[in-house]
Amino acid sequence: MNAAIYVPDFLVAAVVRMEPALRGKAVAVLEGKPPVVTVAAMNEAAAAAGIEPGMTKLQAAAYPVELRPRSTAQEAAAHAALLDCAQAFSPRVEATAADTVVLDVAGLDRLFGPPAKLAQDFEQRARELGLQANVAVAANPDAAILAARGFAGVTVIPPGKQAERLGSLPVDVLQVAPEILETLDRWGVRNLRALAALPDVAMVERLGQEGLRLQKLARGAVERPLVPAEPPLEFEETMELEYPVALLEPLAFVLGRLLEQLCARLGARALATNELRLILGLDVTDDGEEVSRSSFLVARENQASAEKRETRNQKRYCLRLRLPLPMLDSRLFLKLLQLELRAHPPAAPVVKVTLAAEPAQPRPGQGGLFLPTTPAPDRLELTLARLAGIVGEQKIGAAEVLDTHRPDAFQMKRFAPSVTPASGRLSRGRPAVARVGETPTRTAAETGAPRTLAFGVLGWETAALLPAMALRRFRPPLAATVEVRDGEPVRIAAGEIRGEVASVSGPWRSSGDWWRGGGKTPRIATDDHGSNWARDEWDIAVPDRRGIALYRIYRQLDSGQWFVEGSYD
């Protein structure tokens, strides 16, 4: 058994799919370039109003019909939606024509019910995708195609009844050359029943093998295998605007319609998306170039981060929206696009909108019984996007420590909930790296001793007997005045920290990013993340009213300034 899905007046249906307000109205589609613009197709209501193919635009405008330009992009999207409708039920789908697809329904009754219910499901799914289709089920593909073209709604032809059910259809459903139709009309053949009754030998003598093929089609006796289509898995919708749009509100209305169609197509394939691509055609009247902004709302690969770049391009505005998790919510997507367009508006009015989605497998929704409740991914993403529009994309996210020895070096990445390991334990960070001059096999944390004593005075054996100590860092570091004698600090003054230095250990010199300076020798520069740096660190003991206080201090070698980084406690 095979089923055919046919969309009548396909050129008009592709336009109405993007403009649902036109449904039920008289619509004609125009093609050509001015001044030669003619009617290419029309629906039944427009034909009843008097519209005929080949009319000029000026002639058609005199009738009460809606005129729309032909769009090959909309037609391609409508054909892709038709394929999505069929492949939602069966993997064996043939793309017979732009307006017709045929699928193998053998065995589907166990999943979806009898053929009549299955055909109704096809029609309902096509309606959800914005297409009004005729559906027919028959024993062979060509009989199903003729029935779908000739009968409105849902048609089911039992096996062996093809010639009887197809006999009343006009010969126009065969879609053959006009010369053959004219010949059949001179013979008085008006329907398929009359064509099927003609003698076989006489048909071959007058029309050749083509006549024999048409006669078999009229009898519903053509047996052939399906040729399954393997289209690329692409989801793209395009709408060409009749007038340039300069405001966000009407543009959001267009985006909402495109997103609904994309989500419906993805849902038909049981897919979601983790990336949206928006391309706006701009109405550029000046001779200059327009700015095309590309905004990435998510990080590289599996981690989410925000990055933004601007490129020069003519008459186009490009926006890429990546999501941390696969989602399928047209309202959420519309909000995210609105926030981004509000933050980075196009530089000119919009005349064309193209929206594409990258397919992805949906995220499983089941959570653990003993895991804390986390925010819904869609609400979290929308909240982060709104905050980014207020404070800026570079000022929101999660701090990520950079893989460098530079203290306090970090970058902001896109916030996303971390995946809990199967063991339920937190993963360890990267191991500590010993400084030059320290024993590389043990660290101060492992011995439970401050670095001042463990590395400088008492040695490992004695330091291991001391209680564990931690460094309490000052944020920001305290500016200090340090008196140096023989290369070592002997006195310090930093706010309430004042006095002689009783014990000192150091210095530990650290530097990095010197290769960015362009020279062969290390060069000391400012303390920015993007430049080279160098500093000397000391651990000191200063007497106070409670006894001995231990501090870590450092000196920036480029400026010579001293700072107190923290205290041991």
Order of alpha helices (4+ residues) and beta strands (2+ residues): beta-alpha-beta-beta-alpha-alpha-beta-alpha-beta-beta-alpha-alpha-beta-alpha-beta-alpha-alpha-alpha-alpha-beta-alpha-beta-beta-beta-beta-alpha-beta-alpha-beta-beta-alpha-alpha-alpha-beta-beta-beta-beta-beta-beta-beta
